Amino acid sequence: MVLTRYKKSQGKIAMGFLSFMPREQDFAVLQKTIQRYETEPDWQLYLCREGNDIIGVIGIEIKKYTFIVHHICVNPSYRNGGVGHLMVEKVQQMHESLAMCTSSETQEFLAKCWDRQHILNEYLV
């Protein structure tokens, strides 16, 4: 499993995954989210690949001392197989000097991945 940084040419694929997030089901909201990942350097979207297949995405926002996991989505065929946990682990390794925080949408999932002592909770609107 490999994480690669999102590229504009992968917009439709990324939007398909992000549409699994409850707040991203409205097309206008989804377009705005993708645009944010494309234009704001502190917003980073990673695609998870297994071979040639994209099996998930994870989106973060970099802050001064933390990074916030805003989005995490796994292909339904790969769910409950640890893919989400591995994506979180790889993003943590990439940004090991920063503490990981959750958004209100990712808190429950990330609490399952890690015990609560390893995650700072930040509730965002």
N, C-alpha and C positions, 0 to 999 in steps of 0.2 A: 504494500500500500504506500502510495506517494502523494504528498500534497504539493500542488502547483498553484502559483498565483494566477488569479483570474485575468483573462484578456477580453477585450471588447468583443472579439469574434466569437466568444463563448456565451454571449448574452442570452440567447434563447434557452440554452441548457441551464444556465444559472437561474434564470427566471422560473423555469420549470421546477427546479428544486426549491427555490425560495417560496414558491406558491404553497408549499406544504405548511409554512408557518401561518398561524391563525390571522395575524395582522397583515399578511402579505397577499391575501386572496383577492383583493380589489386590484384590478389591472393598473390603475393610475398610481396607487401606492407602491406597487411592485416596480413600476418604471422609475419612480422617484428613488427607491432603494438602490436599484441597479445604477442609476446615475450617480448616486452618492459614492458607491464603491468605485466607479470609474473616474470621478473627479476630485474626491477628497483624499489626499495622501494618507491621512490617519485612519481611514476606513479601508480595510483589507479583506478581500474575499479569496478563499482558497478552495480549489476543487480537489476532491479526493479521487485518485485513480487506482484501479486495480487492473493491471494490464492496459488495454485500450479503453476500458469502460470507466466512465465517471460514475461513482457510486455514492457521492455525497458532497456537501459544501459546508464550509464553516466561515462565518463572517465576524470580524472583530473590529473594534475601534481602539486605537492606541492613545493612551493618555500619558501624563508625565511619569507616573509610577505604576500604572496599571494598564491592563487591556481588558476591554469588556467584550464578552461573547454575546453578540446580538442575534446571530442566526446559526443554527446547526440543523442540517437536514440530511437524511439518509434515504437512498432508494428503498422503497418498501420491500423489495426482494432481499435486501441485505440487513434489514432491521433485526434487532435482538441477537446480532452476531458480534458485537463489540466494535463496530466501525465507528460509531459516534465517540466512544471512549478513546479509541486510537487517534481520531482526528484532534480531540482535545489535548491528548498527550503530546502529539507532534507540534501543535501550536504553542503549547507551554514550553517545549524544548526550544522552539524558534525565538521565543521572547522570555527566556528564563530569568532575566533581570527584572521583569515586571510581575506584579501580582495579578492573578486572574480574578475578574469580577463577572457577575452574571447580570443579564437584563431580567426584567420581570418575565419575559417569555422563555428564557433559557434556564432560569433558576432551578426548576423542578428536575429537568433532565440532567443538568450538571451535578445536582445533589446526588443523583443516582450514580454518577461516574466516580465521584470523589466524596470522601466523607466531608462534612461541612467545615471542618477546620482548615481545609486547603483552599476554600473558596470564600472570597469576600462578596457579600451580596450588595448589589447596587440596584435599586429599583428605579427604572426609567419609565417615563410616560410614553 
